[in-house]
Amino acid sequence: MLGWLNSCCEYRPPVYYIRSGYMEPLTPAVFDILLALGDGERHGYAIMREVLQSSGRPMGPGTLYGSLKRMLEAGLIEECGEREDSELNEERRRYYRLTAQGRLAAVGEAERLEGLVRTARSKALIGTGLSALHATGSGSLLHAPSYHYGEAPR
């Protein structure tokens, strides 16, 4: 079935990870989850902690588990069973790991972002000793807009 048609033939936006073998830019949440799983298996709560530590952005359970579901369907990750986590009162946790396709998607996205950073450097937007914020006179990073998953950038 085509990714952009549902059973009633109404328009539905395409999945943003992989479509017909073609990689599209990953959403920040998906890329953060792939990065969190890049060095081994993790359960959902551990993924949320890793994302917060590495990106500084909190990821709520709705964003996490909605993304995990879509990533499972797209073949980017797979479940690798349930087991107890001694750090979390011996509760049983479902663990996830990257698939070969997920690792390929993470590498592709990292390379795409690396290219964007090279372009930004070539245009003297970064790496010049002056941040873009200072160059525009807006002052400091304290006044830079920020956002959390699930909300639009301000």
BELRA-V498368 format. One record per helix or strand. SS is the DSSP state (H for helix, E for strand). FROM is the first residue (numbers start at 0). TO is the last residue. If there is no record, write none. Layout:
ss={SS & SS}
from={FROM & FROM}
to={TO & TO}
//
This chain:
ss={E & E & E & E & H & E & H & H & E & H & E & H & H & H}
from={4 & 10 & 17 & 21 & 27 & 41 & 43 & 60 & 76 & 85 & 90 & 99 & 131 & 140}
to={4 & 10 & 18 & 22 & 36 & 42 & 54 & 73 & 84 & 87 & 97 & 121 & 134 & 142}
//
